[in-house]
Amino acid sequence: MKKHYQTWPFNFGALHKQDFKKSKVIIVPVPYDGTVSFNTGTRNGPHAIISASRYLDESCDSQGEELIGFKSTDIFTLDELDLSRNSPREAIEGVEQAIENEVLKYNKIPLMLGGEHSITLGGIMALKKKYPNFSVLQLDAHADLIDEYEGTKYSHACMMRRVRELGIKTISVGIRNVNVEVEKYFRNKKINDIYFAPKVPPLQKVLKGLTKNVYLTIDLDVFDSSIMPSVGTPEPGGLGWYEVLDLIEKVCKKRNIVGADVVELSPIPGLIAPDFLAAKLVYKIISYIV
């Protein structure tokens, strides 16, 4: 009897032949939005990205065996992380532990799907143990340099402040919203590695501020809100699709990406274009890495 149905695995790209041992990049879904301050829903981001990825023409076929640009066994999708709800700090420590125990222990490259931007700190804390000298490239509408927000130093609005306090060199691109506290922080710390939208800095300036090993963190609000409205705090005047891809591709060619994340997707019911943008961005990052 002819089979009249198919089964599609629920993983990035709907891959039938995942192989953790052979994989290079590990997709880590982190559905967390414990400190979201405006538009809630980023906890639904990982599910939406994976759902959209299963229908990207480049990343799947009817057999789930072929991928354009890399092998299907190059990536593996972990189950969702269930983080502590006791406090934002415990949630971040949970991310740190998971990345260390489930990914870095096996010499794989983590690629987290958020979830809010605070999860980035947990990934960076784990990587710092493995790579004492690495840098961070942040693509974002916000500097995330507030010291404390809504009673916690581990808010999504404080993430890069905590990263800088770890002594990690950072470059931020696409920034276009800072408050008085952050401006004062710029002056006091004499920060000159923040690049404001709408301009993308020359590649050599970006590379000059990055070490050999780089962690890439992308808050989806770096994109202009006309193409990416599905974020917690959308900002007009952001970067375009090809501008962002061009920068990421060139950095990946010149530096060693040791980890990455795509965060802050807050899906809007019935509006799937932003979900596909996020999924395709993840796909492109993986193809540049491997």
Stockholm file with secondary structure:
# STOCKHOLM 1.0

chainA/1-290         MKKHYQTWPFNFGALHKQDFKKSKVIIVPVPYDGTVSFNTGTRNGPHAIISASRYLDESCDSQGEELIGFKSTDIFTLDELDLSRNSPREAIEGVEQAIENEVLKYNKIPLMLGGEHSITLGGIMALKKKYPNFSVLQLDAHADLIDEYEGTKYSHACMMRRVRELGIKTISVGIRNVNVEVEKYFRNKKINDIYFAPKVPPLQKVLKGLTKNVYLTIDLDVFDSSIMPSVGTPEPGGLGWYEVLDLIEKVCKKRNIVGADVVELSPIPGLIAPDFLAAKLVYKIISYIV
#=GR chainA/1-290 SS CCCCCCCCCSSTTCCSCCCTTTCSEEEEEECCCTTCCSSCCGGGHHHHHHHHHTTCTTTCCTTSCCCSSSCGGGEEECCCCCCCSSCHHHHHHHHHHHHHHHTGGGTCEEEEEESCTTHHHHHHHHHHHHCSSEEEEEECSBCCCCSCBTTBTTSGGGHHHHHHHTTCEEEEEEECBCCHHHHHHHHHHTCCCEEETTCCCCHHHHHHTCCSEEEEEEEGGGBCTTTCCCBSSCCSSCBCHHHHHHHHHHHHHHSEEEEEEEECBCCBTTBCHHHHHHHHHHHHHHHHHC
#=GC SS_cons         CCCCCCCCCSSTTCCSCCCTTTCSEEEEEECCCTTCCSSCCGGGHHHHHHHHHTTCTTTCCTTSCCCSSSCGGGEEECCCCCCCSSCHHHHHHHHHHHHHHHTGGGTCEEEEEESCTTHHHHHHHHHHHHCSSEEEEEECSBCCCCSCBTTBTTSGGGHHHHHHHTTCEEEEEEECBCCHHHHHHHHHHTCCCEEETTCCCCHHHHHHTCCSEEEEEEEGGGBCTTTCCCBSSCCSSCBCHHHHHHHHHHHHHHSEEEEEEEECBCCBTTBCHHHHHHHHHHHHHHHHHC
//
